[in-house]
Amino acid sequence: AFGIYLATLEITSQTNIREHLSNAARYLISCRPTAVNLSWAVNYVLEKLNSNLSSKSLSETALSVATEICEQEKGYCKQIGEHGLKLIESLSEKKNGEPVNILTHCNAGWLATIDYGTVTAPVYLAHDKGIPLHVWVDETRPRNQGAKLTAWELGQHGVPHTLIPDNTGGHLMQQKMVDIVLTGSDRTTRGGDVANKIGTYLKALAAYDNNVPFYSLFPSTSIDFGIVDGVKEITIEERDPEEVTNISGLADGRIQSVRVCPENTSAANYGFDITPARLITGLITERGICRATEKAIKEMFSDKFK
């Protein structure tokens, strides 16, 4: 994004360059205030660019740094997959050949997080290893990322899956039809709270009540080491109410939108919710699996704590 932005500018001084970079950075970060890895990535690129303001090829520098981040995150996702694979293997051993049933919420696949994805990484690795499994895919209203993205990804990889309404997960858990819940994270506190797509908290509550293991998978760049209490300290962004009042889909080869409620009905559209650490069985990052506690996170990421 920085490269495209810079390529269109006619900048005459380093002061103007710095101002334009700062404006672009603020704009990009403001697009996703709940997520922490976006701000980390933008600030990392900004730091590299600010140290090289005299260069006439800032767009090339931005692209180079972005590619560096891409390769790093790709490596992290593969490592997350390798750690998560151990959990699926363990569950498979107990099921005596029956498929391991995994419940997901929203999209944390390669469309969102490069090549392997985070949540999908252990799923792909297990499937490729021949482990029988099946994924329950939440539709993820109101944007339907599960229906539009996760289901498509799993289908492309040949992974058995079933699309379900968001409110079905609790029933499936009561009926012993879910072995493990795997979700992503847009921001994780150093205390283990997880901000993720709206509805994740309800899945965690249902999992806790039915003794179903609940794991959050994410790269360490999604950890906000500066905060402890997610409910009090993370800003939950609100999005366009029209995403709730209208629904879009394919019809006659075109994407079309239709209203699903009366014209005079108002709507609220909170993009994320906070899952408290006490409901989370474990966190899976590129460094391994740990409990969702400040002590465990500090032990795994001692270099991040001062």
C-alpha positions in Angstrom: 0.0 0.0 0.0 2.9 2.4 0.8 4.5 1.6 -2.6 1.3 2.4 -4.5 0.7 5.5 -2.5 4.3 6.8 -2.9 4.4 6.2 -6.6 1.6 8.7 -7.2 3.2 11.5 -5.2 5.2 14.5 -6.4 7.3 15.2 -3.3 9.9 18.0 -3.2 11.4 17.8 0.2 12.2 15.3 3.0 9.7 17.2 5.2 6.9 16.6 2.7 8.0 12.9 2.3 7.8 12.4 6.1 4.4 14.1 6.3 3.0 12.0 3.4 4.3 8.8 5.0 2.8 9.6 8.4 -0.6 10.5 6.8 -0.6 7.2 4.9 0.4 5.2 8.0 -2.4 6.8 10.1 -5.0 6.1 7.4 -4.0 2.4 7.1 -3.9 1.8 10.8 -7.3 3.5 11.3 -8.9 0.9 8.9 -8.5 -1.8 11.6 -8.2 -0.3 15.1 -8.9 -3.6 16.8 -6.1 -5.5 15.1 -2.6 -5.0 16.4 -0.5 -6.7 13.7 -1.6 -4.2 11.1 -0.2 -1.3 13.1 2.9 -3.3 13.8 3.5 -3.9 10.1 2.8 -0.3 9.0 5.0 1.1 11.7 7.8 -1.3 10.8 7.6 -0.2 7.1 7.4 3.4 8.2 10.6 3.1 10.3 12.5 1.6 7.4 11.3 4.3 5.0 12.1 7.2 7.4 15.6 5.9 7.7 16.0 6.1 3.9 14.2 9.3 3.0 16.9 10.5 0.6 16.3 7.5 -1.7 14.6 8.0 -5.0 13.1 4.6 -4.8 11.0 4.6 -1.7 8.3 2.5 -3.3 10.9 -0.2 -4.0 12.0 0.0 -0.4 8.4 -0.3 0.8 7.8 -3.3 -1.4 11.0 -5.0 -0.2 10.1 -4.5 3.5 6.6 -5.7 2.8 7.9 -8.8 1.1 10.2 -9.4 4.1 7.2 -9.2 6.5 5.3 -11.6 4.1 8.0 -14.2 4.3 8.2 -13.9 8.0 4.5 -14.3 8.5 4.4 -17.3 6.1 7.1 -19.0 8.2 5.1 -18.3 11.4 2.0 -19.8 9.9 3.7 -23.0 9.0 5.1 -23.3 12.5 1.7 -22.6 14.0 0.4 -25.4 11.8 3.1 -27.8 13.0 2.3 -27.1 16.6 -1.5 -27.4 16.1 -1.0 -30.6 14.1 0.1 -32.3 17.3 -3.3 -31.6 18.9 -5.2 -33.0 15.9 -3.0 -36.1 15.9 -3.6 -36.7 19.6 -7.4 -36.4 19.1 -7.3 -38.7 16.1 -5.6 -41.4 18.1 -8.5 -41.4 20.6 -11.1 -41.6 17.8 -10.0 -44.9 16.4 -10.2 -43.8 12.7 -13.3 -41.6 13.1 -12.8 -38.1 11.7 -11.7 -35.3 14.1 -14.4 -32.7 14.1 -13.1 -29.1 14.2 -15.2 -26.0 14.6 -14.0 -22.7 13.1 -15.3 -19.1 13.2 -14.5 -16.5 10.6 -11.6 -16.8 8.2 -8.1 -17.3 9.3 -6.9 -19.1 6.2 -4.3 -18.3 3.6 -6.6 -15.7 2.0 -6.1 -13.7 5.2 -2.8 -14.8 6.5 -0.6 -16.1 3.7 -0.1 -19.6 2.2 -1.0 -21.7 5.2 -3.3 -19.5 7.2 -3.3 -19.7 11.0 -6.3 -21.7 12.0 -6.2 -23.7 8.7 -2.5 -24.4 8.9 -2.9 -27.5 11.2 -6.0 -28.5 9.3 -4.1 -28.6 6.0 -1.1 -30.4 7.5 -3.3 -33.0 9.1 -5.4 -33.5 6.0 -2.2 -33.9 3.9 -0.9 -36.4 6.4 -4.0 -38.5 5.8 -5.6 -37.9 9.2 -9.4 -38.2 8.9 -11.0 -34.9 9.8 -14.1 -32.7 9.2 -14.5 -29.0 9.7 -17.7 -27.2 10.8 -17.6 -23.8 9.2 -19.5 -21.0 10.8 -21.1 -18.7 8.2 -19.8 -15.7 10.3 -22.5 -13.1 9.9 -22.7 -10.3 8.9 -19.9 -10.5 6.3 -20.1 -14.3 5.9 -16.3 -14.8 5.8 -16.8 -18.4 6.7 -19.3 -19.1 4.0 -17.5 -17.1 1.3 -13.8 -17.6 2.2 -13.2 -20.5 4.6 -15.5 -22.9 2.8 -14.0 -22.0 -0.5 -10.4 -22.5 0.8 -11.2 -25.9 2.4 -13.0 -27.0 -0.8 -10.0 -26.1 -2.9 -7.8 -28.2 -0.6 -10.2 -31.1 -0.6 -10.9 -30.9 3.2 -14.3 -32.3 4.2 -16.4 -29.5 5.7 -20.0 -28.4 6.4 -21.3 -24.8 6.5 -23.5 -24.1 9.5 -25.4 -21.0 10.8 -23.4 -19.2 13.5 -25.8 -20.3 16.3 -25.4 -24.0 15.6 -22.0 -24.5 17.4 -23.5 -24.9 20.9 -25.9 -27.6 19.8 -23.1 -29.5 18.1 -21.0 -29.4 21.2 -23.8 -30.6 23.4 -24.3 -33.6 21.0 -20.5 -34.4 21.2 -20.1 -33.5 17.5 -17.2 -31.1 18.0 -13.8 -32.3 19.2 -11.9 -29.0 19.2 -12.6 -25.3 18.5 -9.9 -23.4 16.6 -10.2 -19.7 16.1 -7.8 -16.8 15.1 -7.0 -13.6 16.9 -6.9 -10.0 15.8 -5.3 -8.9 19.1 -4.2 -10.9 22.1 -3.3 -9.3 25.4 -0.3 -10.3 27.5 -2.9 -11.6 30.0 -4.3 -14.1 27.4 -7.6 -12.3 26.4 -8.3 -12.7 22.7 -10.1 -10.2 20.5 -11.5 -12.0 17.4 -14.5 -11.8 15.1 -17.8 -11.1 16.8 -19.3 -14.4 18.0 -16.0 -16.0 19.1 -16.9 -15.3 22.8 -20.1 -17.3 22.5 -18.2 -20.2 20.9 -15.8 -20.1 23.8 -18.6 -20.1 26.4 -20.3 -23.1 24.7 -16.9 -25.0 24.5 -16.2 -24.3 28.2 -19.6 -25.5 29.2 -19.2 -28.7 27.2 -15.6 -29.4 28.0 -14.5 -28.9 24.4 -10.9 -27.6 24.0 -10.8 -24.1 22.7 -7.6 -22.8 21.1 -6.7 -19.5 19.5 -4.0 -19.5 16.8 -2.0 -16.5 15.7 1.5 -15.2 15.1 3.3 -13.3 17.8 2.8 -10.1 15.9 -0.9 -10.3 17.0 0.1 -10.0 20.7 -0.3 -6.6 22.3 2.3 -6.8 25.1 1.2 -3.4 26.4 -2.2 -4.4 27.7 -3.6 -7.0 30.1 -7.4 -6.7 30.2 -8.9 -7.0 26.7 -12.5 -6.1 27.8 -11.3 -2.8 29.3 -8.4 -1.9 27.0 -9.3 -3.0 23.5 -11.4 -0.7 21.3 -14.1 -2.7 19.5 -14.8 -1.1 16.1 -18.3 -0.6 14.8 -19.0 -1.1 11.2 -21.6 0.0 8.7 -25.1 -1.1 9.9 -25.9 -1.9 6.3 -23.8 -5.0 6.6 -26.4 -6.3 9.0 -29.6 -5.0 7.3 -28.5 -6.3 3.9 -26.9 -9.5 2.7 -25.0 -10.0 -0.5 -24.5 -13.1 -2.7 -24.1 -14.4 -6.2 -27.2 -14.3 -8.5 -27.1 -14.7 -12.2 -23.3 -14.5 -12.1 -23.3 -11.1 -10.3 -22.9 -10.1 -6.7 -26.2 -8.6 -5.6 -27.4 -7.2 -2.3 -30.9 -7.6 -0.7 -32.4 -6.2 2.5 -33.3 -8.8 5.1 -35.3 -6.6 7.5 -37.9 -3.8 7.4 -36.8 -0.4 6.0 -37.3 1.3 9.4 -35.3 -1.2 11.4 -32.0 0.1 12.8 -28.9 -2.2 13.3 -25.8 -2.3 15.3 -22.6 -3.9 13.9 -19.8 -4.6 16.3 -16.9 -6.2 14.4 -15.2 -8.1 17.3 -15.7 -9.4 20.8 -13.3 -10.3 23.6 -12.9 -13.9 24.8 -11.5 -13.9 28.4 -8.4 -15.9 29.0 -10.2 -18.1 31.5 -12.3 -19.7 28.7 -9.3 -20.5 26.5 -7.6 -23.9 26.7 -4.4 -22.6 25.0 -2.7 -20.2 22.6 -0.8 -21.5 19.6 1.9 -19.3 18.1 5.0 -19.9 16.0 6.9 -20.6 19.3 4.6 -23.3 20.5 1.5 -23.9 22.7 1.0 -22.2 26.0 -1.8 -21.5 28.5 -3.7 -18.2 28.2 -2.1 -16.7 31.3 0.3 -13.8 31.7 2.8 -16.1 33.3 2.8 -18.6 30.5 3.0 -15.9 27.8 5.9 -14.2 29.6 7.8 -17.5 29.8 7.3 -18.1 26.0 8.0 -14.5 25.1 10.5 -13.4 27.7 12.4 -11.3 25.2 9.2 -9.1 24.7 8.9 -8.3 28.4 11.1 -5.6 29.9 
